[in-house]
């Protein structure tokens, strides 16, 4: 999770668009297990990425896995099959 100075919590430092919650208004548990995080996990399970993941989508499509920041978020959601199947989920 990435914490911005204003309290916004995003899944990573590359995606500032898809906000999971705001700390301390939301607890860490509420953020991690909340509806936005659940939507993100569901989208990634379906090979879709949320808005703000354009950089990682580009890296997936070019098979540049070493430069893919998203693999550090939840590695269980990723595999090489994503490079041809990933789309943006809006």
BELFENHU-V951426 format. One record per pair of residues at least 4 apart in sequence whose C-alpha atoms are under 8 Angstrom apart, sorted by sequence separation. I is the first residue (numbers start at 1). GAP is how many residues later the second one is. D is the distance in whole Angstrom. If there is no record, write none. Layout:
# BELFENHU-V951426
i=I gap=GAP d=D
i=I gap=GAP d=D
This chain:
# BELFENHU-V951426
i=3 gap=4 d=6
i=4 gap=4 d=5
i=11 gap=4 d=7
i=12 gap=4 d=8
i=22 gap=4 d=6
i=23 gap=4 d=6
i=26 gap=4 d=6
i=27 gap=4 d=6
i=28 gap=4 d=6
i=29 gap=4 d=6
i=30 gap=4 d=5
i=33 gap=4 d=6
i=34 gap=4 d=6
i=35 gap=4 d=6
i=36 gap=4 d=6
i=37 gap=4 d=6
i=38 gap=4 d=6
i=39 gap=4 d=6
i=40 gap=4 d=6
i=41 gap=4 d=6
i=42 gap=4 d=6
i=43 gap=4 d=6
i=44 gap=4 d=5
i=49 gap=4 d=6
i=53 gap=4 d=6
i=54 gap=4 d=6
i=55 gap=4 d=6
i=56 gap=4 d=6
i=57 gap=4 d=6
i=58 gap=4 d=6
i=59 gap=4 d=6
i=60 gap=4 d=6
i=64 gap=4 d=7
i=69 gap=4 d=8
i=70 gap=4 d=8
i=71 gap=4 d=5
i=74 gap=4 d=8
i=78 gap=4 d=7
i=81 gap=4 d=7
i=82 gap=4 d=5
i=3 gap=5 d=6
i=4 gap=5 d=6
i=10 gap=5 d=7
i=21 gap=5 d=6
i=23 gap=5 d=7
i=26 gap=5 d=6
i=29 gap=5 d=8
i=31 gap=5 d=8
i=32 gap=5 d=6
i=33 gap=5 d=7
i=43 gap=5 d=5
i=44 gap=5 d=6
i=59 gap=5 d=5
i=60 gap=5 d=7
i=70 gap=5 d=8
i=3 gap=6 d=5
i=10 gap=6 d=6
i=31 gap=6 d=7
i=43 gap=6 d=6
i=59 gap=6 d=7
i=2 gap=7 d=5
i=3 gap=7 d=7
i=10 gap=7 d=8
i=11 gap=7 d=8
i=43 gap=7 d=7
i=71 gap=7 d=7
i=1 gap=8 d=6
i=2 gap=8 d=5
i=10 gap=8 d=6
i=11 gap=8 d=8
i=49 gap=8 d=8
i=59 gap=8 d=7
i=60 gap=8 d=7
i=1 gap=9 d=6
i=2 gap=9 d=6
i=10 gap=9 d=5
i=11 gap=9 d=7
i=21 gap=9 d=8
i=22 gap=9 d=8
i=40 gap=9 d=7
i=59 gap=9 d=6
i=1 gap=10 d=5
i=2 gap=10 d=5
i=9 gap=10 d=6
i=10 gap=10 d=5
i=21 gap=10 d=5
i=40 gap=10 d=7
i=1 gap=11 d=5
i=2 gap=11 d=5
i=8 gap=11 d=6
i=9 gap=11 d=6
i=10 gap=11 d=7
i=20 gap=11 d=6
i=1 gap=12 d=8
i=8 gap=12 d=8
i=9 gap=12 d=5
i=20 gap=12 d=8
i=56 gap=12 d=6
i=8 gap=13 d=6
i=9 gap=13 d=6
i=56 gap=13 d=7
i=8 gap=14 d=4
i=9 gap=14 d=7
i=20 gap=14 d=8
i=56 gap=14 d=6
i=7 gap=15 d=5
i=8 gap=15 d=6
i=21 gap=15 d=8
i=7 gap=16 d=5
i=20 gap=16 d=5
i=7 gap=17 d=7
i=19 gap=17 d=8
i=20 gap=17 d=6
i=63 gap=17 d=8
i=3 gap=20 d=8
i=63 gap=20 d=6
i=61 gap=21 d=8
i=62 gap=21 d=7
i=9 gap=22 d=8
i=60 gap=22 d=7
i=61 gap=22 d=5
i=60 gap=23 d=4
i=61 gap=23 d=6
i=60 gap=24 d=8
i=61 gap=25 d=8
i=57 gap=26 d=8
i=60 gap=26 d=8
i=57 gap=29 d=7
i=57 gap=30 d=7
i=57 gap=31 d=8
i=18 gap=32 d=7
i=45 gap=32 d=6
i=18 gap=33 d=6
i=44 gap=33 d=6
i=17 gap=34 d=7
i=18 gap=34 d=6
i=44 gap=34 d=8
i=54 gap=34 d=7
i=17 gap=35 d=5
i=47 gap=35 d=6
i=53 gap=35 d=7
i=16 gap=36 d=7
i=41 gap=36 d=7
i=15 gap=37 d=5
i=48 gap=37 d=8
i=49 gap=37 d=7
i=51 gap=37 d=6
i=14 gap=38 d=8
i=15 gap=38 d=6
i=47 gap=38 d=6
i=48 gap=38 d=5
i=49 gap=38 d=6
i=50 gap=38 d=6
i=51 gap=38 d=6
i=14 gap=39 d=8
i=47 gap=39 d=5
i=48 gap=39 d=5
i=49 gap=39 d=5
i=50 gap=39 d=5
i=51 gap=39 d=6
i=47 gap=40 d=7
i=48 gap=40 d=5
i=49 gap=40 d=5
i=50 gap=40 d=6
i=14 gap=41 d=8
i=48 gap=41 d=5
i=43 gap=46 d=7
i=14 gap=55 d=8
i=12 gap=57 d=8
i=12 gap=58 d=7
i=12 gap=61 d=7
i=11 gap=62 d=7
i=1 gap=72 d=8
